[in-house]
Amino acid sequence: MKVICRDKTLGECLEDFDRLVKVYGALRAKLIRRRLDTVRMAESMEQLRGFPGRFHELTGNRKGQWACDLDQPYRLILKAEGKQVVVVMEITNYHGK
């Protein structure tokens, strides 16, 4: 699938690994890259359920979005735009703890 970003700033960060490390730290930067590579390899969002990272659909006010684990408690938040495009929405701790 094709991966795009919700906003320019996040997209620039995801494209530059040194910047990604500076913003998110080395461990999280590596996990972000790994998860995005997994998304690119997948043929559908449903297929992601079987990959490492615990890809799962969200509910409530995040219905329509998916999350996958990074380092606890951070998640990569994704949203499908059609069948072959995935938008990176944010990298966050949406539980707020």
N, CA, C and O atoms as a GROMACS GRO file, in nm:
protein
  388
    1MET      N    1   0.084  -0.117   0.000
    1MET     CA    2   0.000   0.000   0.000
    1MET      C    3   0.089   0.124   0.000
    1MET      O    4   0.204   0.121   0.043
    2LYS      N    5   0.035   0.229  -0.048
    2LYS     CA    6   0.105   0.357  -0.050
    2LYS      C    7   0.081   0.429   0.083
    2LYS      O    8  -0.031   0.432   0.133
    3VAL      N    9   0.187   0.487   0.139
    3VAL     CA   10   0.178   0.558   0.266
    3VAL      C   11   0.198   0.707   0.240
    3VAL      O   12   0.297   0.747   0.180
    4ILE      N   13   0.103   0.788   0.287
    4ILE     CA   14   0.116   0.933   0.281
    4ILE      C   15   0.095   0.988   0.422
    4ILE      O   16   0.052   0.916   0.512
    5CYS      N   17   0.125   1.116   0.441
    5CYS     CA   18   0.111   1.176   0.573
    5CYS      C   19   0.003   1.283   0.574
    5CYS      O   20  -0.023   1.349   0.473
    6ARG      N   21  -0.058   1.297   0.690
    6ARG     CA   22  -0.166   1.394   0.708
    6ARG      C   23  -0.116   1.536   0.689
    6ARG      O   24  -0.187   1.620   0.633
    7ASP      N   25   0.006   1.564   0.734
    7ASP     CA   26   0.058   1.700   0.718
    7ASP      C   27   0.204   1.698   0.674
    7ASP      O   28   0.274   1.598   0.689
    8LYS      N   29   0.246   1.810   0.621
    8LYS     CA   30   0.379   1.823   0.562
    8LYS      C   31   0.490   1.802   0.666
    8LYS      O   32   0.589   1.735   0.637
    9THR      N   33   0.474   1.858   0.784
    9THR     CA   34   0.577   1.848   0.887
    9THR      C   35   0.603   1.703   0.927
    9THR      O   36   0.718   1.661   0.935
   10LEU      N   37   0.497   1.628   0.951
   10LEU     CA   38   0.512   1.487   0.986
   10LEU      C   39   0.574   1.410   0.869
   10LEU      O   40   0.660   1.325   0.890
   11GLY      N   41   0.530   1.438   0.749
   11GLY     CA   42   0.584   1.371   0.631
   11GLY      C   43   0.733   1.394   0.614
   11GLY      O   44   0.807   1.301   0.582
   12GLU      N   45   0.777   1.518   0.635
   12GLU     CA   46   0.920   1.548   0.624
   12GLU      C   47   0.999   1.475   0.732
   12GLU      O   48   1.110   1.428   0.707
   13CYS      N   49   0.942   1.466   0.849
   13CYS     CA   50   1.008   1.396   0.958
   13CYS      C   51   1.022   1.247   0.927
   13CYS      O   52   1.127   1.188   0.951
   14LEU      N   53   0.917   1.187   0.874
   14LEU     CA   54   0.920   1.044   0.843
   14LEU      C   55   1.016   1.011   0.730
   14LEU      O   56   1.066   0.899   0.722
   15GLU      N   57   1.044   1.106   0.643
   15GLU     CA   58   1.134   1.083   0.530
   15GLU      C   59   1.281   1.098   0.566
   15GLU      O   60   1.368   1.046   0.496
   16ASP      N   61   1.310   1.169   0.676
   16ASP     CA   62   1.449   1.196   0.717
   16ASP      C   63   1.476   1.123   0.848
   16ASP      O   64   1.433   1.167   0.954
   17PHE      N   65   1.548   1.010   0.839
   17PHE     CA   66   1.568   0.927   0.958
   17PHE      C   67   1.640   1.001   1.070
   17PHE      O   68   1.607   0.981   1.187
   18ASP      N   69   1.737   1.084   1.038
   18ASP     CA   70   1.807   1.160   1.143
   18ASP      C   71   1.710   1.252   1.216
   18ASP      O   72   1.717   1.265   1.339
   19ARG      N   73   1.622   1.316   1.143
   19ARG     CA   74   1.522   1.403   1.205
   19ARG      C   75   1.423   1.320   1.288
   19ARG      O   76   1.382   1.361   1.396
   20LEU      N   77   1.386   1.204   1.236
   20LEU     CA   78   1.295   1.115   1.307
   20LEU      C   79   1.356   1.075   1.443
   20LEU      O   80   1.286   1.073   1.544
   21VAL      N   81   1.485   1.043   1.443
   21VAL     CA   82   1.554   1.008   1.567
   21VAL      C   83   1.557   1.127   1.662
   21VAL      O   84   1.536   1.111   1.782
   22LYS      N   85   1.583   1.245   1.609
   22LYS     CA   86   1.591   1.365   1.692
   22LYS      C   87   1.456   1.395   1.759
   22LYS      O   88   1.452   1.435   1.876
   23VAL      N   89   1.348   1.377   1.686
   23VAL     CA   90   1.214   1.409   1.738
   23VAL      C   91   1.161   1.298   1.829
   23VAL      O   92   1.105   1.328   1.935
   24TYR      N   93   1.179   1.171   1.792
   24TYR     CA   94   1.115   1.060   1.863
   24TYR      C   95   1.210   0.968   1.940
   24TYR      O   96   1.164   0.881   2.014
   25GLY      N   97   1.340   0.986   1.923
   25GLY     CA   98   1.436   0.897   1.987
   25GLY      C   99   1.467   0.778   1.898
   25GLY      O  100   1.388   0.743   1.810
   26ALA      N  101   1.582   0.716   1.921
   26ALA     CA  102   1.630   0.608   1.833
   26ALA      C  103   1.538   0.487   1.831
   26ALA      O  104   1.505   0.437   1.723
   27LEU      N  105   1.495   0.439   1.948
   27LEU     CA  106   1.410   0.320   1.952
   27LEU      C  107   1.278   0.344   1.880
   27LEU      O  108   1.239   0.263   1.796
   28ARG      N  109   1.209   0.451   1.911
   28ARG     CA  110   1.080   0.478   1.850
   28ARG      C  111   1.095   0.504   1.700
   28ARG      O  112   1.010   0.462   1.621
   29ALA      N  113   1.202   0.571   1.660
   29ALA     CA  114   1.226   0.598   1.517
   29ALA      C  115   1.240   0.466   1.440
   29ALA      O  116   1.184   0.452   1.332
   30LYS      N  117   1.314   0.371   1.496
   30LYS     CA  118   1.330   0.240   1.431
   30LYS      C  119   1.197   0.166   1.421
   30LYS      O  120   1.166   0.105   1.319
   31LEU      N  121   1.118   0.173   1.528
   31LEU     CA  122   0.988   0.106   1.526
   31LEU      C  123   0.893   0.172   1.426
   31LEU      O  124   0.818   0.103   1.357
   32ILE      N  125   0.896   0.304   1.417
   32ILE     CA  126   0.812   0.375   1.320
   32ILE      C  127   0.847   0.330   1.180
   32ILE      O  128   0.759   0.296   1.101
   33ARG      N  129   0.976   0.328   1.149
   33ARG     CA  130   1.020   0.285   1.016
   33ARG      C  131   0.976   0.141   0.988
   33ARG      O  132   0.927   0.111   0.879
   34ARG      N  133   0.994   0.054   1.086
   34ARG     CA  134   0.957  -0.087   1.069
   34ARG      C  135   0.807  -0.102   1.043
   34ARG      O  136   0.767  -0.175   0.953
   35ARG      N  137   0.725  -0.032   1.121
   35ARG     CA  138   0.580  -0.041   1.103
   35ARG      C  139   0.538   0.014   0.968
   35ARG      O  140   0.452  -0.045   0.902
   36LEU      N  141   0.597   0.124   0.924
   36LEU     CA  142   0.562   0.180   0.793
   36LEU      C  143   0.605   0.087   0.679
   36LEU      O  144   0.535   0.076   0.579
   37ASP      N  145   0.719   0.021   0.693
   37ASP     CA  146   0.761  -0.078   0.594
   37ASP      C  147   0.659  -0.192   0.587
   37ASP      O  148   0.628  -0.242   0.479
   38THR      N  149   0.607  -0.233   0.703
   38THR     CA  150   0.506  -0.338   0.708
   38THR      C  151   0.380  -0.294   0.635
   38THR      O  152   0.322  -0.372   0.559
   39VAL      N  153   0.338  -0.172   0.658
   39VAL     CA  154   0.218  -0.119   0.590
   39VAL      C  155   0.239  -0.118   0.439
   39VAL      O  156   0.149  -0.156   0.364
   40ARG      N  157   0.355  -0.076   0.395
   40ARG     CA  158   0.384  -0.072   0.251
   40ARG      C  159   0.379  -0.211   0.187
   40ARG      O  160   0.339  -0.225   0.072
   41MET      N  161   0.420  -0.313   0.262
   41MET     CA  162   0.420  -0.450   0.210
   41MET      C  163   0.281  -0.512   0.205
   41MET      O  164   0.254  -0.600   0.123
   42ALA      N  165   0.192  -0.467   0.292
   42ALA     CA  166   0.060  -0.527   0.302
   42ALA      C  167  -0.026  -0.493   0.181
   42ALA      O  168  -0.007  -0.391   0.116
   43GLU      N  169  -0.120  -0.581   0.154
   43GLU     CA  170  -0.213  -0.559   0.043
   43GLU      C  171  -0.343  -0.494   0.090
   43GLU      O  172  -0.418  -0.440   0.008
   44SER      N  173  -0.370  -0.499   0.220
   44SER     CA  174  -0.492  -0.439   0.276
   44SER      C  175  -0.473  -0.413   0.424
   44SER      O  176  -0.382  -0.468   0.487
   45MET      N  177  -0.560  -0.332   0.481
   45MET     CA  178  -0.555  -0.307   0.625
   45MET      C  179  -0.584  -0.436   0.701
   45MET      O  180  -0.521  -0.463   0.804
   46GLU      N  181  -0.675  -0.514   0.652
   46GLU     CA  182  -0.709  -0.641   0.719
   46GLU      C  183  -0.588  -0.733   0.728
   46GLU      O  184  -0.571  -0.804   0.828
   47GLN      N  185  -0.506  -0.734   0.626
   47GLN     CA  186  -0.388  -0.819   0.627
   47GLN      C  187  -0.291  -0.779   0.738
   47GLN      O  188  -0.215  -0.862   0.787
   48LEU      N  189  -0.293  -0.653   0.777
   48LEU     CA  190  -0.201  -0.604   0.880
   48LEU      C  191  -0.225  -0.670   1.016
   48LEU      O  192  -0.134  -0.676   1.099
   49ARG      N  193  -0.346  -0.718   1.039
   49ARG     CA  194  -0.378  -0.780   1.168
   49ARG      C  195  -0.282  -0.893   1.205
   49ARG      O  196  -0.257  -0.916   1.323
   50GLY      N  197  -0.228  -0.961   1.107
   50GLY     CA  198  -0.140  -1.074   1.132
   50GLY      C  199   0.007  -1.039   1.148
   50GLY      O  200   0.088  -1.127   1.176
   51PHE      N  201   0.041  -0.913   1.131
   51PHE     CA  202   0.182  -0.872   1.139
   51PHE      C  203   0.219  -0.825   1.280
   51PHE      O  204   0.131  -0.788   1.358
   52PRO      N  205   0.349  -0.827   1.313
   52PRO     CA  206   0.392  -0.774   1.442
   52PRO      C  207   0.354  -0.626   1.455
   52PRO      O  208   0.350  -0.552   1.357
   53GLY      N  209   0.326  -0.585   1.576
   53GLY     CA  210   0.290  -0.446   1.601
   53GLY      C  211   0.147  -0.431   1.650
   53GLY      O  212   0.104  -0.321   1.684
   54ARG      N  213   0.075  -0.540   1.653
   54ARG     CA  214  -0.063  -0.539   1.702
   54ARG      C  215  -0.148  -0.434   1.632
   54ARG      O  216  -0.208  -0.348   1.697
   55PHE      N  217  -0.154  -0.440   1.501
   55PHE     CA  218  -0.239  -0.350   1.422
   55PHE      C  219  -0.384  -0.380   1.457
   55PHE      O  220  -0.427  -0.496   1.455
   56HIS      N  221  -0.460  -0.276   1.488
   56HIS     CA  222  -0.600  -0.296   1.526
   56HIS      C  223  -0.683  -0.171   1.498
   56HIS      O  224  -0.633  -0.058   1.499
   57GLU      N  225  -0.810  -0.194   1.473
   57GLU     CA  226  -0.904  -0.084   1.450
   57GLU      C  227  -0.937  -0.016   1.582
   57GLU      O  228  -0.941  -0.080   1.687
   58LEU      N  229  -0.959   0.113   1.575
   58LEU     CA  230  -0.998   0.190   1.693
   58LEU      C  231  -1.148   0.212   1.693
   58LEU      O  232  -1.216   0.196   1.592
   59THR      N  233  -1.199   0.250   1.808
   59THR     CA  234  -1.343   0.273   1.823
   59THR      C  235  -1.368   0.412   1.880
   59THR      O  236  -1.275   0.490   1.900
   60GLY      N  237  -1.494   0.441   1.906
   60GLY     CA  238  -1.531   0.569   1.966
   60GLY      C  239  -1.500   0.686   1.874
   60GLY      O  240  -1.530   0.681   1.754
   61ASN      N  241  -1.440   0.790   1.930
   61ASN     CA  242  -1.411   0.909   1.848
   61ASN      C  243  -1.296   0.886   1.750
   61ASN      O  244  -1.264   0.975   1.670
   62ARG      N  245  -1.235   0.771   1.753
   62ARG     CA  246  -1.130   0.735   1.657
   62ARG      C  247  -1.176   0.627   1.560
   62ARG      O  248  -1.094   0.564   1.493
   63LYS      N  249  -1.305   0.604   1.552
   63LYS     CA  250  -1.360   0.506   1.458
   63LYS      C  251  -1.313   0.539   1.316
   63LYS      O  252  -1.315   0.655   1.274
   64GLY      N  253  -1.272   0.436   1.244
   64GLY     CA  254  -1.220   0.455   1.109
   64GLY      C  255  -1.068   0.464   1.105
   64GLY      O  256  -1.007   0.462   0.998
   65GLN      N  257  -1.007   0.474   1.221
   65GLN     CA  258  -0.862   0.478   1.230
   65GLN      C  259  -0.810   0.345   1.282
   65GLN      O  260  -0.883   0.267   1.344
   66TRP      N  261  -0.682   0.321   1.256
   66TRP     CA  262  -0.613   0.202   1.304
   66TRP      C  263  -0.494   0.248   1.387
   66TRP      O  264  -0.442   0.358   1.367
   67ALA      N  265  -0.451   0.163   1.478
   67ALA     CA  266  -0.331   0.190   1.557
   67ALA      C  267  -0.241   0.068   1.553
   67ALA      O  268  -0.286  -0.045   1.532
   68CYS      N  269  -0.113   0.093   1.572
   68CYS     CA  270  -0.019  -0.016   1.594
   68CYS      C  271   0.078   0.028   1.702
   68CYS      O  272   0.107   0.147   1.717
   69ASP      N  273   0.127  -0.068   1.777
   69ASP     CA  274   0.216  -0.040   1.889
   69ASP      C  275   0.353   0.006   1.841
   69ASP      O  276   0.408  -0.045   1.744
   70LEU      N  277   0.405   0.103   1.914
   70LEU     CA  278   0.546   0.140   1.902
   70LEU      C  279   0.607   0.099   2.035
   70LEU      O  280   0.594  -0.016   2.076
   71ASP      N  281   0.675   0.191   2.103
   71ASP     CA  282   0.719   0.161   2.239
   71ASP      C  283   0.611   0.213   2.333
   71ASP      O  284   0.554   0.319   2.311
   72GLN      N  285   0.585   0.138   2.436
   72GLN     CA  286   0.476   0.169   2.529
   72GLN      C  287   0.492   0.308   2.587
   72GLN      O  288   0.601   0.338   2.636
   73PRO      N  289   0.395   0.395   2.586
   73PRO     CA  290   0.256   0.378   2.547
   73PRO      C  291   0.225   0.437   2.409
   73PRO      O  292   0.109   0.465   2.380
   74TYR      N  293   0.326   0.458   2.324
   74TYR     CA  294   0.307   0.528   2.197
   74TYR      C  295   0.253   0.437   2.088
   74TYR      O  296   0.284   0.318   2.081
   75ARG      N  297   0.170   0.498   2.003
   75ARG     CA  298   0.106   0.428   1.891
   75ARG      C  299   0.122   0.510   1.763
   75ARG      O  300   0.128   0.633   1.765
   76LEU      N  301   0.128   0.438   1.653
   76LEU     CA  302   0.124   0.498   1.520
   76LEU      C  303  -0.022   0.489   1.476
   76LEU      O  304  -0.079   0.380   1.471
   77ILE      N  305  -0.082   0.604   1.445
   77ILE     CA  306  -0.223   0.609   1.408
   77ILE      C  307  -0.234   0.626   1.257
   77ILE      O  308  -0.174   0.715   1.198
   78LEU      N  309  -0.313   0.537   1.195
   78LEU     CA  310  -0.328   0.531   1.050
   78LEU      C  311  -0.475   0.539   1.012
   78LEU      O  312  -0.564   0.509   1.092
   79LYS      N  313  -0.500   0.579   0.888
   79LYS     CA  314  -0.636   0.580   0.836
   79LYS      C  315  -0.630   0.540   0.688
   79LYS      O  316  -0.551   0.595   0.611
   80ALA      N  317  -0.714   0.446   0.651
   80ALA     CA  318  -0.719   0.402   0.511
   80ALA      C  319  -0.794   0.505   0.428
   80ALA      O  320  -0.898   0.556   0.469
   81GLU      N  321  -0.740   0.536   0.313
   81GLU     CA  322  -0.805   0.622   0.214
   81GLU      C  323  -0.820   0.538   0.089
   81GLU      O  324  -0.731   0.537   0.004
   82GLY      N  325  -0.930   0.467   0.078
   82GLY     CA  326  -0.946   0.373  -0.031
   82GLY      C  327  -0.878   0.242   0.006
   82GLY      O  328  -0.849   0.217   0.123
   83LYS      N  329  -0.852   0.160  -0.096
   83LYS     CA  330  -0.796   0.027  -0.068
   83LYS      C  331  -0.644   0.024  -0.069
   83LYS      O  332  -0.585  -0.067  -0.010
   84GLN      N  333  -0.579   0.119  -0.134
   84GLN     CA  334  -0.434   0.111  -0.149
   84GLN      C  335  -0.357   0.230  -0.093
   84GLN      O  336  -0.237   0.240  -0.116
   85VAL      N  337  -0.424   0.319  -0.021
   85VAL     CA  338  -0.357   0.436   0.036
   85VAL      C  339  -0.383   0.441   0.185
   85VAL      O  340  -0.497   0.427   0.230
   86VAL      N  341  -0.278   0.461   0.262
   86VAL     CA  342  -0.287   0.474   0.407
   86VAL      C  343  -0.228   0.609   0.446
   86VAL      O  344  -0.119   0.646   0.403
   87VAL      N  345  -0.302   0.681   0.529
   87VAL     CA  346  -0.258   0.812   0.576
   87VAL      C  347  -0.206   0.797   0.719
   87VAL      O  348  -0.274   0.743   0.805
   88VAL      N  349  -0.084   0.845   0.743
   88VAL     CA  350  -0.031   0.850   0.879
   88VAL      C  351  -0.093   0.974   0.943
   88VAL      O  352  -0.067   1.087   0.901
   89MET      N  353  -0.173   0.952   1.045
   89MET     CA  354  -0.244   1.061   1.112
   89MET      C  355  -0.158   1.126   1.220
   89MET      O  356  -0.148   1.248   1.227
   90GLU      N  357  -0.096   1.043   1.303
   90GLU     CA  358  -0.012   1.096   1.410
   90GLU      C  359   0.063   0.984   1.480
   90GLU      O  360   0.036   0.865   1.459
   91ILE      N  361   0.156   1.024   1.563
   91ILE     CA  362   0.228   0.934   1.651
   91ILE      C  363   0.202   0.988   1.790
   91ILE      O  364   0.242   1.100   1.822
   92THR      N  365   0.134   0.910   1.873
   92THR     CA  366   0.086   0.966   1.999
   92THR      C  367   0.065   0.862   2.106
   92THR      O  368   0.066   0.742   2.080
   93ASN      N  369   0.046   0.910   2.226
   93ASN     CA  370  -0.004   0.830   2.337
   93ASN      C  371  -0.149   0.874   2.353
   93ASN      O  372  -0.176   0.968   2.429
   94TYR      N  373  -0.242   0.810   2.286
   94TYR     CA  374  -0.381   0.856   2.288
   94TYR      C  375  -0.452   0.821   2.417
   94TYR      O  376  -0.565   0.865   2.439
   95HIS      N  377  -0.388   0.742   2.504
   95HIS     CA  378  -0.448   0.713   2.633
   95HIS      C  379  -0.416   0.823   2.734
   95HIS      O  380  -0.482   0.833   2.838
   96GLY      N  381  -0.316   0.906   2.704
   96GLY     CA  382  -0.285   1.021   2.785
   96GLY      C  383  -0.227   0.993   2.922
   96GLY      O  384  -0.234   1.078   3.010
   97LYS      N  385  -0.170   0.877   2.941
   97LYS     CA  386  -0.113   0.844   3.072
   97LYS      C  387   0.036   0.859   3.072
   97LYS      O  388   0.100   0.836   3.174
   0.00000   0.00000   0.00000
